[in-house]
Amino acid sequence: MKNKDWALVISLGVLWGMSFVFVELLLAYLSPFMIVYLRVAIGALFLLAFVVIKRVPFEFTTGNIFNLSVMALLNNVIPFLLITVGQQTTTGGLASILNANTSFVTIMLAAFLLPHETLTLNRVIGALIGVAGVVVAIGYQSVFQIYDGTIGKYLILLATVSYAFAGIWGKWRLAIMPPMIAATGMLTMSAVILSPYAFNWHFDEFALLDWRLIQYSVAFALLCSVMAYFLYFKILERTGAGNLLICTIIIPPSSILANSVLFGETVTVNEVAGLLIITIGLIVLDGRLIGKILK
């Protein structure tokens, strides 16, 4: 990749890493549900404005709306809520490490559910290494012990499964849809799905939104959803989907560093070891570096 491409990939990794920081920040003031709702609703408004201004064509068919609604549930509503609730009982740094499990779960599920996805040797080895890294990060002694203090870790791991199904659904049902329309429609349908619950059960929280919280929420949505999507599609256009895996490697360190500086979070030896193992797994999964070494 050229220097500009590296800058795009690193920037996207940092932005997605910052999402765990914003969640950590907003949890001190808002419920997990309201944090997620504001993120998708504000993000949808900005992307809708962009699509309207640019006059991006879209067909309002029942099939398109259904496909976008399923994508909204799998890629936004379910994983965002699971991660945000999970961060109530775990750190943003650990959450970002466990979130890197998404790539491994996606590869394994895609091999079983998509006819053109095959399990190559480097994918199998990479996935196994990644799972080992997750076990180390959680702490092998407590892998099968679930109680109130540890439930957050497993909610975040469940979120990676939802992301994996979202990736498969996107390849299967949204492949021919313009990417910006897919992103806008996904966030818009997320807001539509969550709005009835927000106004019926969380209406009192809107009264808590002072100017500072609105600024935090807008920054969260703009940086980690709107701007991140623009970078995402730019990377796809310039370098292809393979380099998005590099973002996955960048997310945990950027999140850990930011959470450490801003909130004084400490990183355990297990978490560092798990991160290193997961990174190795992602590199093996990607295969390019291994290929160059073997040449």
TORLONU-409961 format. One record per residue (C-alpha): x, y, z. Coordinates in steps of 0.02 Angstrom, whole numbers, padded with zeros to 5 digits, always signed. Layout:
<gulos>
XYZ
...
</gulos>
This chain:
<gulos>
+00000+00000+00000
+00049+00181-00027
+00077+00297+00122
-00095+00375+00095
-00175+00203+00101
-00084+00160+00262
-00145+00325+00335
-00325+00279+00291
-00312+00105+00367
-00229+00167+00527
-00356+00308+00543
-00501+00187+00527
-00424+00071+00657
-00403+00217+00777
-00582+00279+00749
-00656+00107+00782
-00543+00091+00934
-00611+00256+00998
-00788+00185+00997
-00744+00087+01155
-00680+00248+01233
-00840+00343+01195
-00944+00202+01269
-00837+00206+01427
-00861+00395+01438
-01049+00396+01408
-01087+00251+01526
-01055+00370+01670
-01209+00471+01618
-01324+00368+01507
-01396+00192+01496
-01320+00072+01369
-01479+00080+01266
-01478+00270+01252
-01293+00271+01204
-01329+00151+01060
-01486+00242+01008
-01401+00411+00997
-01256+00336+00899
-01365+00259+00764
-01495+00398+00757
-01368+00540+00743
-01262+00440+00621
-01415+00402+00514
-01464+00586+00505
-01292+00638+00442
-01280+00496+00315
-01458+00528+00253
-01414+00710+00227
-01260+00660+00127
-01357+00536+00019
-01493+00664-00017
-01369+00802-00061
-01270+00684-00174
-01433+00613-00245
-01374+00435-00228
-01509+00324-00310
-01601+00195-00207
-01749+00081-00242
-01875+00074-00099
-01925-00107-00126
-01990-00223+00009
-01841-00337-00018
-01714-00196+00005
-01798-00134+00163
-01804-00311+00235
-01621-00345+00194
-01567-00180+00271
-01673-00214+00426
-01590-00383+00454
-01419-00302+00426
-01465-00166+00551
-01506-00296+00683
-01350-00401+00653
-01222-00264+00626
-01286-00123+00737
-01430-00155+00857
-01378-00322+00932
-01187-00303+00939
-01190-00120+00992
-01307-00160+01136
-01208-00315+01187
-01042-00221+01186
-01111-00069+01278
-01194-00176+01412
-01037-00282+01420
-00927-00130+01452
-01023-00099+01613
-00928-00244+01691
-00767-00244+01592
-00642-00116+01527
-00645-00036+01357
-00472-00106+01323
-00523-00286+01354
-00683-00258+01255
-00581-00204+01104
-00468-00356+01120
-00615-00476+01126
-00697-00385+00981
-00550-00437+00871
-00624-00612+00880
-00747-00556+00745
-00629-00600+00603
-00604-00778+00665
-00789-00810+00692
-00832-00737+00521
-00706-00847+00431
-00770-01005+00515
-00955-00967+00490
-00931-00910+00310
-00846-01074+00267
-01003-01168+00321
-01136-01048+00257
-01064-00974+00096
-01025-01092-00049
-00876-00993-00116
-00789-00970+00052
-00661-01106+00088
-00561-01147+00244
-00379-01137+00191
-00241-01198+00306
-00186-01023+00356
-00367-00978+00398
-00390-01130+00509
-00223-01103+00598
-00255-00916+00615
-00428-00946+00688
-00363-01074+00813
-00225-00955+00868
-00354-00816+00884
-00467-00921+00994
-00318-00963+01104
-00283-00776+01119
-00462-00743+01173
-00450-00879+01306
-00287-00804+01372
-00360-00626+01373
-00513-00683+01472
-00407-00792+01586
-00413-00979+01558
-00457-01007+01742
-00623-00915+01720
-00671-00965+01543
-00816-01073+01602
-00858-00971+01757
-00997-00847+01722
-01058-00729+01858
-01108-00546+01869
-00929-00482+01869
-00880-00576+01711
-01038-00578+01607
-00980-00426+01507
-00839-00525+01426
-00959-00653+01358
-01084-00523+01297
-00943-00445+01195
-00898-00615+01124
-01081-00640+01077
-01071-00473+00987
-00931-00541+00878
-01045-00684+00825
-01178-00558+00776
-01049-00459+00676
-00996-00620+00590
-01175-00659+00536
-01190-00479+00477
-01038-00500+00366
-01112-00658+00292
-01283-00576+00267
-01202-00427+00184
-01109-00538+00060
-01265-00639+00025
-01401-00507+00015
-01320-00334-00001
-01175-00367-00119
-01254-00274-00266
-01315-00126-00162
-01208+00033-00170
-01100+00032-00010
-01151+00207+00046
-01334+00162+00027
-01304+00002+00126
-01221+00099+00268
-01354+00236+00269
-01497+00113+00259
-01423+00004+00396
-01405+00148+00518
-01575+00219+00472
-01663+00053+00500
-01568+00034+00664
-01641+00200+00721
-01815+00149+00660
-01807-00016+00754
-01748+00065+00916
-01856+00223+00913
-02019+00149+00983
-01926+00077+01132
-01826+00237+01155
-01979+00349+01164
-02086+00228+01266
-01959+00168+01394
-01814+00290+01392
-01902+00456+01359
-01847+00523+01530
-01665+00506+01476
-01688+00635+01340
-01712+00763+01480
-01539+00718+01546
-01455+00768+01382
-01364+00929+01423
-01253+01016+01297
-01099+00918+01350
-01183+00747+01326
-01252+00802+01158
-01076+00851+01104
-01006+00683+01161
-01146+00588+01071
-01127+00686+00909
-00938+00662+00912
-00963+00475+00943
-01083+00457+00797
-00984+00567+00678
-00813+00493+00713
-00852+00310+00744
-00997+00285+00624
-01008+00420+00489
-00823+00459+00462
-00776+00277+00493
-00894+00222+00353
-00820+00348+00233
-00645+00283+00271
-00706+00104+00259
-00773+00127+00084
-00622+00227+00029
-00508+00085+00084
-00617-00041-00007
-00606+00065-00164
-00418+00097-00156
-00343-00062-00085
-00477-00197-00071
-00559-00289+00073
-00401-00382+00128
-00321-00229+00205
-00471-00200+00318
-00402-00343+00422
-00257-00229+00469
-00385-00113+00550
-00435-00256+00664
-00255-00266+00726
-00248-00078+00757
-00412-00064+00853
-00360-00145+01020
-00194-00050+01046
-00275+00118+01005
-00420+00082+01122
-00306+00020+01262
-00194+00173+01248
-00340+00296+01246
-00430+00212+01391
-00268+00209+01491
-00232+00393+01462
-00410+00457+01484
-00477+00341+01620
-00321+00268+01700
-00371+00091+01654
-00238-00040+01688
-00201-00180+01567
-00170-00352+01643
-00032-00469+01588
-00165-00589+01523
-00241-00454+01415
-00073-00404+01339
-00029-00586+01307
-00201-00618+01232
-00184-00466+01120
-00015-00524+01055
-00082-00699+01019
-00237-00630+00933
-00126-00516+00827
-00022-00665+00774
-00182-00757+00731
-00242-00613+00623
-00075-00605+00532
-00081-00791+00497
-00264-00774+00444
-00219-00636+00323
-00078-00743+00251
+00015-00608+00154
+00158-00583+00278
+00180-00771+00297
+00182-00788+00108
+00319-00658+00092
+00424-00742+00227
+00409-00912+00142
+00460-00845-00030
</gulos>
